[in-house]
Amino acid sequence: MRIALCGGTGDIGEGLALRWAYDTDHEVLIGSRDPEKARTKAQEYETELDSRGVDRTVKGFANEMAADRADVVVLAVPPYYVRDTVEGFAGRLDRDTVLVSPAVGMQRDDAGLHYHPPSEGSVTAVAAAAAPDEVAVVGAFHNLSAGRLANLDVELDQDTLLVGDDEDAVDIVRMLAAEIEGLRPLYAGPVANAAEIESLTPLLINLAKYNDELHDAGVQFG
Ligand SMILES: NC(=O)c1ccc[n+]([C@@H]2O[C@H](COP(=O)([O-])OP(=O)(O)OC[C@H]3O[C@@H](n4cnc5c(N)ncnc54)[C@H](OP(=O)(O)O)[C@@H]3O)[C@@H](O)[C@H]2O)c1
């Protein structure tokens, strides 16, 4: 499978790219608004993998080109740019492409971060509204720490909650998540339930702010 990470030059994109390249044989494409930046970052990720004895090719492209080539496209960009990012390549997507939204709307004040959903109810719903009707959107990876993902020395031992309306698309993302060692995907219902998942992220960041030992915290259910 070919996975494109649009905004894969950033934190969560880096973490997911490294884990998929390290733990699986899937092809990983890095997307950016600037293809040169994507190529530079892709090379950095290859160097990191190589230093661990893993010989993988990671390629960099403009977001549109990465999305055009991929089976699964992760929208690893800040929440306010999810709509524009999807609209930027919507016309190039095959009908069986799966879009994945990890983005969370948050606002910061002195106390910490607060959940700030868009008027659609969640960023996952924004992505679904921006995507062509036939393209499925799955919300996933919202509650993972990018730092923990990107540090391949650390065992993840975490859950990730999935939401989506299309069973086949959810199954694909569930499989990709489960292939990351130490990550357990759990289905939490349709896109209408995305806000409950997204809203956990500011809580996790606030816990990290007030508790040193919870730096890079995630969730585990059971
Ligand atoms: N960081 C985490 O631990 C974490 C965990 C879970 C979920 N998330 C969510 O994942 C999303 C990305 O988080 P992040 O921490 O990876 O963010 P980030 O590092 O700040 O940004 C990711 C990438 O977004 C792209 N970008 C920036 N401005 C943009 C714009 N105006 N239009 C399109 N793309 C733009 C940039 O790529 P280019 O400049 O290369 O285009 C950047 O490298 C957020 O919505 C966040 O809520 C983050």
The ligand as an ORCA input file, in Angstrom:
! r2SCAN-3c Opt
* xyz 0 1
  N       2.054     17.008     17.154
  C       1.371     16.047     17.749
  O       1.817     15.427     18.750
  C      -0.007     15.656     17.211
  C      -0.605     14.488     17.683
  C      -1.837     14.126     17.192
  C      -2.487     14.925     16.264
  N      -1.900     16.067     15.829
  C      -2.607     16.886     14.840
  O      -1.964     16.706     13.590
  C      -1.973     17.951     12.864
  C      -0.563     18.319     12.520
  O       0.147     18.495     13.726
  P       1.707     18.773     13.750
  O       2.098     18.929     15.153
  O       2.393     17.777     12.896
  O       1.719     20.201     13.036
  P       2.925     21.048     12.473
  O       4.203     20.301     12.649
  O       2.791     22.415     13.028
  O       2.544     21.182     10.925
  C       2.509     20.068     10.056
  C       2.713     20.551      8.648
  O       1.598     21.325      8.211
  C       2.008     22.064      7.090
  N       1.381     23.386      7.095
  C       1.660     24.441      7.895
  N       0.895     25.501      7.548
  C       0.108     25.083      6.510
  C      -0.857     25.736      5.689
  N      -1.180     27.026      5.831
  N      -1.453     25.000      4.709
  C      -1.122     23.697      4.498
  N      -0.172     23.045      5.235
  C       0.410     23.738      6.217
  C       3.534     22.206      7.164
  O       4.069     21.491      6.058
  P       4.739     22.207      4.785
  O       5.272     23.546      5.228
  O       5.831     21.262      4.449
  O       3.658     22.283      3.765
  C       3.882     21.503      8.463
  O       5.115     20.817      8.414
  C      -2.586     18.997     13.749
  O      -3.852     19.219     13.292
  C      -2.564     18.382     15.144
  O      -3.729     18.742     15.847
  C      -0.649     16.444     16.276
*
